[in-house]
Each structure stands twice: as C-alpha cells, then as structure tokens.
Amino acid sequence: MKKLAYVLMLTGMVSASGVVMAAETSPHTFTSNIGLVSDYYFRGLTQSWHKPAIQGGADYTHSSGLYAGVWGSSVSGNEYPNGSSLELDYYGGYNGSIGDVGWTVGGYGYYYPGAKTNTTPSEKYNTFELNAGASYKWVSVKYSHTLTDWFGANTNTGFDGGTKGSGYLEANVSVPLMDDLSLGLHVGHTNVAGKLAAPLASGATDPDYTDYKIGVTKTFNGGWNVGLAYAKSNNGKYWDNTASAVSADTEDLGAGRFILSAGRSF
C-alpha cells in the first residue's frame, strides 16, 4: 500500500508539473496574412488606378508590446512608374495599455522598388514616418509625421520646396456587431508641408485633403475574412484629373468607390 501511495503521489507530481509546463506560452507570436481587394485605397486615394490588387504580410509581436512586420501590395505603374509596380512596407514599434486605454508609438516605411518620377532629376517615392496613437475601447486616434519628403514631392517634382514634416491625422471606430461581424468608421486628414509652385489646369496648388471610409468586415473559422467598404476623399479640384505617368489617361484618385476585400490570416 505504501509503495502504491508513493507511486500515485509521484505520478501526480509529474502530471502537475506537466500541466504547469503545458500552460507556459511563448512570448513570441508570428502571424501572416494574404488578401485580394477590388481597389487598393490608401488614405482615401487609389494606389492601383481603380484596379484590383493582391496583398500580403507577416508580423511579429512580443508579449512586452514590441512589434515588427512587413507588408506588400501591387500598385499601378500609372502612379509609380519605372519600377516593379510593387509597394513594400516595413514597420515596428511598441504597444501598451492600462485597462481600456491603449497607446502605440512606432515607425513606418514605404518602399517602391525601382519606381521613380519622370522628372529631371528623377525622384523616388520612398517615404518614412514616425507615428503615435491612443485608443479607448472601440475608438482610436493616430498621428503620422514624415521624416522624408512626402512620396517624392519636392522642388524637382513641381513643389515650392521639400515636403518633409507632412502629417496624417486619423480617427477610427471599430464596433463589434454580431456573429463575428464588425463595423468600421474612419476619417483622416493629410497635411502636405508644401504646395505646387505652379497651379494645375484647375487652378489648384494645395494637395491637402480629408478622406472618409465606412465598412463592415466578417470573419470566419480558419482565419478567413471578407469585407465591403466605401471610401472617398475631398479636394477633387486637385485630385480629380490626375495624369498617368505612362500614358495620356487621367483618373480621379479620390473618387467614392465601393471596395470588396477577401483574405486569410495564418
């Protein structure tokens, strides 16, 4: 009996130890995603000349709040000529929270392999920003500030100076509805630190604009998701008749459009 009790006790200790070990989780989390959109809108302006785009990325997060990632999307050569028609983003930073209040600080870079303007001398579109934001439950605000020229805008591309220090202020609301369905509301304002040196045919010189977006997203088992959103921006006097960099076409980059999306997270 004593031997049996001892064996049972020892087995229990091992089992308990096993439970403790199984409960331990890694502080590191790796995720990835892939998706398809009917139109790639970034801050209220199409990046794909109102054509579909394929997108995907990978993210790393640490339990301390540190994060880093990369993300890519196809873009249009009408807007980013002489390159691979690809946007590659890289980012990192730190997230934290106290109760329902959250905050974030980080950096975000936009890289367009090979793409450069047709001006002389040519300019690249690559841009880097610092950002900071705060959130409370469903509501968040964030400000992004460029440490470089704003997507190649400077005296070589027709502006009255460099555009370092341009900013983007945004507010977002994400409301959970039912059955893994959520409602998203967004408004943002782009403030470019410069204007065109000479007016467009419309008379516009100021590229600043406000963009809006409303959409719903449905998630499914296995990491799948689908969404429908409506996005648009104002200041049509500047953006309505944007000329293609490779043809005689023009496009309203900020036109109001319904956008379908589908993707999966892993």
Buried (B, 14 or more C-beta within 10 A) or exposed (E): EEEEEEEEEEEEEEEEEEEEEEEEEEEEEEEBBBBBBBBBBBBBBBBBBBBEBBBBBBBBBBEEBBBBBBBBBBBBBBBBBBBBBBBBBBBBBEBEEEEEEBBBBBBBBBBBBEBBBEEEEBBBBBBBBBBBBBBEEBEBEBBBBBEBBBBBBBBBBBBEEBBBBBBBBBBBBBEEEEEEEBBBBBBBBBBBBBBBEEEBEEEBBBBBBBBBBBBBBBBEEEBEBBBBBEBBBBBBBBBBBBEBBEEEEEBBBBBEBEBEBEBBBE
